[in-house]
Structure formats: C-alpha cells, structure tokens
Amino acid sequence: MEADDERETSVREGSSFAVRDFLPLGVLDEDTGVGGDSPDDRDESTAAATDSPDGGDEGVSRLTLDRRSLLKATGAVSVAAVAGIASLWAADSATPEYEEITVGAGETYTARVHSGETFENKLIDISASGATFDIEANGADWVVRNVGIKGVWDQYQKAEPFRARVDAGGTGLIENFYFADGCPDDEYDGVTGIYVYRTHGGDLTINQTNIQDLPDNAIYASTPGYPRETVANRLPGKGGTVTIKNSYAEGCCASHFRVGTTGSRVENCVAVGGDQGDRGIWARFNDIEVANCHLTGHARGDVACGTFEWPAGLDARVSVVDTYFETTDLGLFYRGTVLGLPTGSPEPTMPPIPTSAEAAAQGIATRPRTGTTDS
C-alpha cells in the first residue's frame, strides 16, 4: 500500500504528459513492453495498478433497463444518426447539474478515483488541439458515473486514457460513459476506450457506455484472465470479473468487448463493426457468458474465442445465449469454443445509452426511435 503522502488526492487537474508513459505513483509495471506481439493479440498495458485501502459504499446504478423492453430500430443503427430520442430514467426525473471542464490545447485533464470515492457528472471538453484526459479508478467500492468526453481524440500514439482495477473482494462501477466523438487515427494500435488492469481482482460492472471510432479496443478487459503459464514475460492475471451491460460500441479496431475471466459476462449490448471493427466480442481466456446481445458486421468475427499466444487459449469457451450474430473467427485465427447458435432478428434493439457528452454528464440514457436508420 502506498503512503498517503505519495498518492494523489481524489480528483485534480494535472499538467500535460504522455499517457503511455504514465505509471501509478511508486509502482513499476510488471507488464511493460508491448514486445513483438501481433497487432491482434498483444497486451497493450503500460502500467500495473497499485493496491488501495478497502472501504466506501458501493455505487448503485439508477439507470438499469433491459434491452428487450426497448423499441426496435429498423435497419443498421448508428447512434450518431439519431434524430429523435426519448429520455429514460429509472429513478429521479430531475436532471442533475454537471461540471464542464475545458481542457486547453496541449494539456491533459487528470482524475484519480480511490477506494470509496465517486467521480460523477463531468463534461470533459477535449476539443482543443492536443487536449487529452486521463482517468484512473483504483481500489475498492469506487464509482465513475455520468462522464462525457466532448471532442475528438486527435492523438496518434498508443494511449489508455481511462484505466480501472478493483481490489479483491471489492466492487467498482463505471456507468453512463460517453467517448464516441471519434479519433482521426485509423491505424491500430492507438487509443483504447476503457482498459482494465491485469491486477484487477474484484468485481467490475461497466454499464451504459457509448464508445465509437477508436483505433483500438472499445473495452479491453481480458488481461485479468492471463493464465498461470508465463508467456512473453507476462505475469498471471488476478482473475477479477467484468460485467459489461447495456452498452454500444461501433467502429473500433481489435475488438469491442474483450473479456477473459470466468464469471465475466456481456449482456444487453450492441456492437457494430463499421469501417474498422475487427471483432464484436472477444472471449480470450476461460469461460465467458454472452446474453441478449446484437453483434454484426465485424471483419474477423462477431464472436471470437481464444488466443494463439497461450496454450490456455485452446481451452477458452464462450456461451452465447439469446444473441444475434453472423460470424465467428473459428478457423481464421483462434481455436476456442463457441457454444450456442445465433438467434433473433438482424434488426437490433438498442440499449439505453448516452448519445452525447452532455447527456452523459447529466446522467441521461436515450435510445433511437423506431424508423431511425444510418444515413
């Protein structure tokens, strides 16, 4: 555990720095170096998170809704093309106030969320040239909720601007997060939407996120499932679970929802390949569950399972239930086992998600009305 005077206070603005060079205070990464991995199977972690004190109250979502209860959109759906939307609230009808943070040109807004803390209702504007953000949530029983990123990410370097881990026995919640204004970089590998550390050992829920058009994974949460056998000097993962639900991702390289620990689950989600999406769900290790999802248009499989880098990749299994998908990667790259057949309609039912940075900051989740299509 780090001494209190060596750690950053809860949330602060920081000066600009290279995200890929960031290391949590006082800790050296055990997974440094991308090495010679193929672009499809490498670990992009540049830092290993520290342990944090236990404590705090678990964050509770007030926006949980089942995807099957929503209206169906006709044709291929693009969230950016929504013309009419209906606000959905599961509890309080009052729109909360939010803080707008404008990041200057070449600067980075930095936030650190520790055990028992909540970071919420923030609009982070990175529209200025070279403006970036850097959020890290680390510890137990923390919440990151109602955060919208406004403006394109205009950097061309590898970056993980939103990183998370939970201590063993603890919980973490990421809810109502928007990072969908895109990135001009279309060369893998680049910026990741949400990255979960190898040292994640607790239970993390990611709910109602909208992540689009990034040159890397939308949600990269497979490293906690690293097997015991050492490959390329990578240590075993801590086995924490990740539940991704009620989320939308489109046009992100490598994969949209990437998980790797037994007990992890993807539910009520939609992933669309778009111009550069390689995989919808990538169940890289262990036993993964997928339920009530819609996955379509991916160049290397709507459902991918396994990895060629670890022998344990052969043992990976993904159970797919009540999910529409068109392709798998079997016979192409990986040799895990996909259990289940596609079901349902090619017309997706959208989950409730934030459709703008402002909506996210206000805690608003919306869905397309019937008849909206990709123009």
N, C-alpha and C positions, 0 to 999 in steps of 0.2 A: 504494500500500500504506500502511495506517495505521501510525503508530509504535506500538511495543509498549505504551508508557505511555498511549496514547489508547484502547486497546482493553480490553474487559472480560476478566477471566480466564475460564478454561474454563467453569465452571458455578458459579452463585451464586444465592442468593435475593435478590430485589430488592423494593423498595417498590412500592406500587400506583401505576399510571399508566394512562392511556388507551391501549389497544393501538393504536387507529387513529392516534394522534399519534406513535407510536414511529418513529424513524429510526435506522439503524445509525450508530454513532459517527463523527462527522466527515464524514458524507456527506449531501448533499441529494438528494431523489428527482428523477429525470428523468421520472417518470410520475405526478407528483402530480395530484390533482384528478380526481374521478370525472366531472365535466363533465356534459353534457346527454345522455349515452348512455341508450339504452333499458335497462330492467332486465334484458333478456335478453342484451345484447351489450356491456356496458360492462366496462372494466378496473377491477378493484377494488384494484389495487395501491396502497399508500400509502407504499411505501418501495422504494428500489433498493439492492441489497446491494453491499458493497464487495468488492474483490479480496482474496484471502488468500494467504499463503505456501503453496507446494506442500509435500507431504511426508506421511508417515504410511503405515500399512498399510491396504489395502482390507479392509473388513468383509466377512465371509463368512457367509451365512445357514446355519443348521443346521436349518432348518425347511422346506426346499423340497420340495413334494409336488405331483404332477399332479392336477388336479381330476377327471380321468376315472377315477382309481384309487379314488375315494371312493364310499361308498354313496350312493344316490339318496334324496332326501327326497320324500315324496308330498305333493302339493298345494302351495299357496303357502307358502313358508317364511318364518318370522320368527325371526331369531336370538334375539330376546328370549324366544321361547316354547319354547326348547329345554328338554326335561325331562330327557333323558339324554344324556350326552356321553362321548366316548372320547378320551383324551389321545393325541396323536400326536407322536412325537419322531423326528427324523431322525438324531440322534446320541446325545448324552448323556442317559441316563434320569434322572439326578439333577435335582431341581427346584432352580434357583438361588435364593439369597436375594435379596431386593429391599429397597429403601429406601422407606419410606412417608413422604410429605411432605404434611402437613396445612396447607392454606392458610387463614389467618384471614379473618374477614369483612372484605370491602372491600380485601383485599390481593391481590397478584399474585406468583406464583412465577415467577422468571425463570431461564432456562438459555441459555447461549451455547456452541455447539459449533463449534470451529475446525478447521483442517486437521490431519489425522492423529489426531483425538480421537474417543473413543467415549463416548456418553451412553446408559446402559442400566440395566435393572432398576429402574425408578422407578414407584411408585404415587403419583400426584398427586391428592389429595383436594380438590376444589373445592366440596364440599357446603355450606359456609358461605355465607351471603348475600353476594353481590357478590364472591366469591372467583373468581380467574381464573388462568390460566397463560400464559406467553409463552416459546416455544421458537424459537430461530433457529439453523439449521445452515448454515454458510457457509465455503467454502474447497474443499479437495481431500482426497479419501480419508478422509472422516469417516463415522461410523456413529451412527445413532439407533435403538436396538433395545430391545424389551421395555418399552414405556412405556404405562401405562394411566391414563386420566383418569376419576376417580370422581366422580359427581355431575353434576347438570345445569348447563349454562352458562346463567345467569339474566340475562345482559345483553341489551339490545335495540339496541345500537349495532353499526355495521359493525366487524368485527374479523377479523384473521388471526392467531390465536394460535400457529400453527405454520407457520413460513416457511423455505424452503430454496433454496439455489443451490449449484452446483458449478462450480469454475473449469474453463476449457477444458483438456482433457487429463486431468482428474481424475475421480474417481468419488465417489458418495455413496450411502448405503443407509439407507432407512427401513424397519424391519421389526418386525412384531408390535406394532402401534399400535392402541389402543382409544380411541375417542371416540364412544360410542354411547348415553350416558345421556340425550341429547336436550337440547332448548332450548325454553322456553315461547314464544319469539318465532316466529311463523309468517308474518311479513311480510318478503318479500325487500326489500332485501338485509340480511343480518345476519352471523353468524359462519360462517367457512369452515373446513372440516376441515384440509386441508393446502394451502398456497399456494406455488407455485414462481415465483421472481422472473423477470422479463423478462431479467435479466442472467445467467441460468443458461446456461453454455456447455459443460458437461461431460456426463457420463452419470449419471443418477439412476435408481436402482431403488427402487420402492415395493412392498413385499411383505407380504402378510398383514396387511391393515388392516381394521378394522371401524368404519365411520363411519355414523351414522344420525341422522335427525330434526333436521337443521340448516336454517336459513332461507337457505342459500346453497350453493354448490358443495361437494360432498364432497372431491374432489381437483381443484384449479384449477391446471392445468399447461400452459395454452395460450399464455401471454404470451411465452415464449422464441421462439415462431413468428411474432411480429409481422413483417409484410412490410417491405420497404425503403421503400415509399412512406409518407410521414408522413400520418397521419390524427389529427385532434384533438390535435396536438402530442405524439404518442406516438412514441418512437424505435423503431428496429428491434430485434427480439429477437436474442439471441446464439446461438440455434439449438441449444441443448443438448437431448439426448434424454431422454425419460422413459419408463421401462417400468413399468407397473402390472400386478401379477400376484397371483393367489391372494387376492383382496380382495373384500369385501362392502360394499355401500352401499345404503341404503334411506331414502326419505322426505326427500331433500334438494332444496331449490329449485335452479333453474337447470340443474344437471346433476350427475351422479355422478362420471363420469370424463371430464375435459375436457383435451384434449391438442392440440398444434398444430405439432409439428416433424417433418420427415421423419426416419424412424428410430425414432420413438416408437411404442409398442405397448401394447395392453391384452390380457392373456391370462389365462385360467382365472379369470375374475371373474364375480360375480353382482351385478346392480343391479335393485332393485325400486322402482317409482315410489312406492307407498304413498300417503299422503294429500296430499303436496305435491310429489312428484318430477316435474320437467318433462321431463328428458332422461336417458337412460341413459348413452350415450357421445356426447360432442360432439367431433367431429374438426373443429376450427375452421379450421385452415390446413394447407397442404402435403399430404403423403402419409402416412397413418396406417394401421396394421395392427391388426386386432381378430381374435383367435383363441380358440376354445374357451370362449366366454362364454355367459351366460344373461341376457337383458335383457327386462324385461316391465313393463307397467303404467304407462308414462310418458305424461303428458298431451300432450307436444309431440314425441314420437318416442322410441322405444327407441334408435334410431341417428339422430343429427343430424350434418350435414356442411356446413361453410361458415360464412360470416358476411356480413351485408349491409352492414357498415360499411366494409370494404376491398374494392376491386375484386378483389384476390387471393383473396377468399373464394369467387369463382366457380371458381377452379382447385383448390380443396381436394378431395381424394379420400380415401375410406376403403375399404380392402379388408377384407371381413368373411368369415371362414372358420370353418366348423365351429361356428357360433354360432346360438343360438335368439333370435329377436327377432320382434316382431309388427308394429311400425310404424316408419316413418321420418318425418322432418319435411319431406320433399321436397314442394313445392307449398304448404307452410304459411309458412315463414319464410326458409329458406336454399336455396341453389341449387348446393351442391357435389354431388359424385358419389359415390353408394354403390355399390360393386362387390361383388356376392355376394348370395345368397339365404339366407333362414333355413333352418336345419336342426335336427334333433334334437327332443327331447321338451319339452312345456311344463312337465314336472316337472324342476326344477333339481337339479343335482348341486352340493352346497355345497363351496366350498374350505375348507381348514383355516384357521381364524381365531381370534383371542382372543375369547371370548364374555363376558368381564367385565374390569374394570380389573385385578383381582387376577391373573387368568390371564395377561393381557398382561405384567404386571410379572414374572411367573415364567417367561416365555418359552413358555407353553403355547398350542398351537393345537388347537382342537377342532372337531368337526362334528356336526350333528344326526344322531341315529339314524333308521333307517327308520321311518316312521309318524308322526313329529312334524309337526304342522301348525300353522298360525296359528289361534289360538283367539280 
